[in-house]
Amino acid sequence: MNVNILFFATLKERAGTETMAMELADHANVADLKTALSEHIPALEASLPTALVSVNREFAFPTDPLPPDAEVAIFPPVSGGQEPPTIVKVHTGPLSIDELTTGIVGATTGAVCVFSGIVRARTTRVEAHQQPRDTEQLHYEAYVPMAEEKMQQVAGEIRARWPEVAGIIIVQRIGVLTPGTPTVLIACAGAHRDSGVFAAAQYGIDRLKEIVPVWKKEIGPEETAWVQGQYQPTREDHGPPKSALAENIP
């Protein structure tokens, strides 16, 4: 089916056009449209998680179906107040620090602290008294819907501890990755370097390793093994009600 898309404000600038037609599968919904747009126009990818969507001039939400020949508008939150941007997702493609951080940098941003995990070619686990071993590939797997909800929870915990942190990015890549490839990105933005961005980024990766359901299999020339953590969540690790999360997950 065909839909007609209108872009406004920053989305229009990044798309490089005011309007375009796009063909989608029958029964596609708003989430499918955002996915298709991020693949068709990579410059929009960082903005789409927080972008608002209307269908035939009514606000629409991720699971809402798109009727054929619908007029779809995509735009940033309207003027008159803006929540600090939060980008969370499980991703299958390459991670671009520049593209992602564009989505959390605003007029008052003076510092962004970024942590990026990288696939190691050689691994030594001192605490397990293991000999170094070579890694040819890492296979990352995630329980995607729960992982993205828990990433939102981690972002909320960061804001509660470091109120001066504005933009937050938590992105985990999945699939088969080779040494030297970024696997996870945590970025925290603030007005200056003393706004808590360093500690917040470290907290973000530490907390992700505790409660976000992502696993990795190390594939080497001599052995293949899943890496299992030790942390056992408690009831204190429960996040906000799902109704509250649904308001924030794009």
N, C-alpha and C positions, 0 to 999 in steps of 0.2 A: 504494500500500500504506500501511497505518497502522503507526506506531511509537508506543510510549508512552515519554515522556521524563521522567526524574527529575532534579531539580536539587538541588545540595548547596552549603552554605557560601556563599561570595560570589556564586556563579552563581545560587543560589536568591534571594538578596536583589535582584540586578540584574534577574532575570526577573520578580520579583514573584509567583512561584508555586512550589510544590514539585513539581508534576507537570503535564504537559499531553500531549495527543495531537496528532500531526501527520501529515498525509498527504503522502507523497513519491512520486516517480515509481518505477515498478518498476525493480529493479536499482540503486537509489540506494546510494551508499556513505557512509562516515563524513564524508568531505570535503563531499559534497553536503548532508548534514544540517547541518553547521556553516554552510555558505553560506545555506541556507534559514532557519536560526535567526537569523543576523545581519540578514537582511532582514525577518523577522517580528518580532523583538525587538531594535531598534537598540541598546538599552542593553547588550546582551551583546557587541556587536561587538568592543570592545577586549579583552575577556577570552577570547574563543573561540580565538585563535591558540595560547595556552598551556594551554587547558583540556584535561583528560584525558577520555577517553570509554571507557565499557565497554558491551559488548553481551551481554545475557544473563549478566551478572556476570563477564565476561572482558574484559581490556583489549583495546581495538580501535584500529586505526590508519587513516590517511586513506583508503587504497584498499580497506579491508575492506568487503564488501557488508553491507547491513542486511537480515536476513531479515524477512518479514512478521510483524507483531505482536510484534516484538522489544521487550524491555525495555532501554531505553538510559539510561544514567546519565551525566551531565556534571558534572564537578567540577574544582576547582583541584588542583595537585599536593598530595599528602597531607602532613600535618604530620610534622615530624621533620627538616626541612631544605628550603631553597628556593633554587633557582638564580635569579640576577638575571633579571628578565623581559626578553624580547626580542620585539618585534613588527616583523615585516617582511612587506610585501605590495605587490603591484601592484593598484591599486584603480580602480574605474570611477565611484564616486560622490563626493560632496563630502567634503572633509577637515575634520573637526572637531578642533581642537586640544584642547579640553576633554575630549571623549570618548576620544581616543587617549591622552592623557597620564595619564588615570585608570588605565590599565593598567600604568604603570611607577612610579606613586607609592606608596610604602610607608611604614611607620611611621618609618623613619630618613631619609626623603627630606626634604632641606631646600632643594634647588635643582633646577630643570629648565631647561636651556638649549634653546631651540627655534629652528631655522632653517626658514623656510617660503619656498619659491620662488613667485613670483607672475608671471602672464602680463602682460608689458608691452604697453601700447598703442602705444608708440613705441620703436624699437630703433636704437641707434647702435653700430656696431662700430668703435671707434677704431683697433684694431690693423689692420683691413682697409681703413682710409681710406674708409669708406662714408658716404654721406649718410644722415641719419636717415630711417627709413621707418616707416610706420604698419602696425600689425598688427591685423587684425580677429579672427583666431582662431589658435590653435595646435592642431595635431593631433599628439598624442603616441601613439606606438606602442611596444610592447615585446615581446621574446621572453620571455614571462612565466615559464616554468619556470626558465630560466637566470637571469633577472633576480632572482628571489627567492632562488636559491642564492647568487648573488654578493652580494646584500644581507646574507645571513647571514654571508658571508665578511667583508664590511666591518664588521659588528658584532663579529665575532671579533677583527679587527685593532684595533678601538677598545679592546676589553677588554685586549688584550695591551699596548697603549701606555699606557692610563690605567686601572690596576686599580681605582681608587676609583670609577669610573663604574659605576653599578648598572644601572638600566633604560635600554634603548635602543629607539627607534622609527625605522624607515626605511620610509617609505611613498611610493610614486610613483603619481600619478594618470595614467591614460591616457584617450584619447578626444579629442573636440573641445572646447576650452576657450576662453573669451572673456577679454578683458583684465580684470584685477583678481581672477582666480580663482586660488586656491592650486594649485600643480602638484605639489609635493613637500614632504614634511615629514621633518625629521631632529630628533629630540629625545634628549637625554642627561640622565639624572637622577643625582644624587649626594647625599651627606649635606650638603654645603655648596658655596658657589660656587667654592671653591678646589680642588675635587676633580677638576678637569680637564674639566668639562662644556663650557666654551666652546670650548676647542681641539678636543675630541672631536667636537662638532657640526660645526665647520668642516671637520675631517678627513673626516667622514662624507659631506658634500655634495661635497667635492673628489674623494673616492675614487669615489663613485657616478658622477660625470661621466666617470671614467676606465674603469671595468670593468663597469658594469651596462648591459646591452644595452637602452637606451631611446633613441628617436629622436624628433625633433620636426620638423614641417613648419610654416613660418610662412606664413600666408595673409593677404595684404594686398589693398588695392584695386587695386594696380598689378602685383603679382607674387606668385607662390607658389614657395617653395623649401624643400627640406630643409636643415636645419642639420647640418653634419658636423663632428665633432671631429677632433683631430690625434693624440691619444694612441694609441700602438701597444703593446698588452699584450705582456709577455714571459713566459717560463716562471716567473719569480718572482711573477707575478700569479695563479698557480694557487692554488685554494683547497684546503681539506682534502678527503680522500676523500669521495665521494658517500655512502658508508655512514654517515659521521659527520654529514654534513649532514641525512641523512634522519631522524636522531634529534631534530633541532631544528626542522625545518620543519613547521608544523601542517597 
